[in-house]
């Protein structure tokens, strides 16, 4: 998790969250000794509600920014896979971080086929027990919805067998309510950080989202609610003058915990990040409506939300991902979009062109940054971002332009 | 006041562009270009920047202490304590091209280690841009390698390509692959002129990919050191099917000129210099 938040830290609960993340691996290890099982999961469609209802501990797997893990992963999986996938293979193979040695099962949804391949590779080479959740390509078709319901039923049955517990409706209901409150709290924090004079910035909130990958979810909700209460009491931070920094929205695939190269560059150059639609950021928490405490309702709810770009939804005029992106740009008062994709994350890279055309027409400058974890392109990216911020400053007359 | 007295009395600004292969500087006095310098980049960006600035000042006959505002650009801008402000070369090329030719809406810039497609508005503000990937394929460094292979001077590569009677297609723009492919082609008896024409076409094709991302609109200006290569200009015109504005000022100095134009604007805005009419002149 990033420890280099740039806001003036006077928010005490933020420090409590950071401490809780430090303490978490020991807590999980103790729970394992008491017989609890730990499920690491990857990607976008694994419903944590199921894991919580079956009393297993969910850990969202994956880190970014570590070129050494990419090299290690590249020994086992093709180097034409994105650096996140290669780093995740390296992470799961090395087991030198605090979480992977604790995993009893790796659950992976197949929305991204590279991540699906990752599950096969770590099962073969590192003997992980894995569980795959199929995701339909035609996710808006009734056949696709029926397929996902069926897949999630099978997934649930396999998890019941693994955990030695039967799914109870009351526990599922409680888990659905808990996660709904977490999503609501995170959306509140995103909205809060985008305001002038906020006491948290986007980077802080992104760090808080990543804390939720690991922390006990009930404890996490308590901390989020405590944080929100504190923020409501704190006086506004008047140390920064609004309107002096270009307001930048980060779109694209993902920035995992530790992948701070682009964030550092934007902030060093005076850009203010005001929001994101990354699947390691806000996107995972948007628009999930679960109508009933049943597996079918979970399947319907997860499938109906903003789609992962790896799912080939090509009707651009009705693409809810684009529609949501435009809505978020307005909500966070963004002036420009930086679209971040990792090398060989093809689904997101392919969609950048059409997204750019649409947003340009809506008046938003759009910069594509295509990178990996190595530091060799830092100066080239810096030049692109700096020129882009100059463009936004001039266009929006931010602090007099260049 | 005499011309020399005007130059010394004030209203002097400069742009310094320290690139990967060459450093450039342009001096503006009362909104008009008064001098310029062009030297190879050294290992120390800071010293290179100061040195090329001095060359430009010497050419204009202006003492260093007369300079009121300096904008640094290029890769060396991160080590430019001598400058009042730093601006990217993308913005500077746009301002420089606009200063020279206000009708320009698209710039192709090929420098020492990168190439850029820049779209700009009537005020010289960047509207959109795209840059090549991080490798040096199709840049000045690439052509430098080729000039070594053909044992000709870098500045003669363009004329070599113009003497071609046909074009040898190249399978790559990777510097390493093209170098070895070229050696094989020479061994097979292909004419160097035809190979070089093929290389120019391969670079032009690569550049056309940048324009698929930002679009292209007339007038088109070719800036950067490689713009002096007439063979490259011809290939770009053929591949992109556009007319390129004929330069009346050294295209390698465009970034430094734009930096000087931004320096002038800032100096006037901050009251360090007094605007003359017309504001800026070639």
Interface residues (C-beta under 8 A of the other chain):
Chain A: X353 X356 X360 X365 X368 X370 X376 X377 X379 X380 X383 X384 X386 X387 X390 X391 X394 X395 X400 X402
Chain B: X75 X78 X87 X88 X89 X90 X91 X114 X125 X126 X127 X128 X129 X130 X131 X133 X134 X213 X262 X269
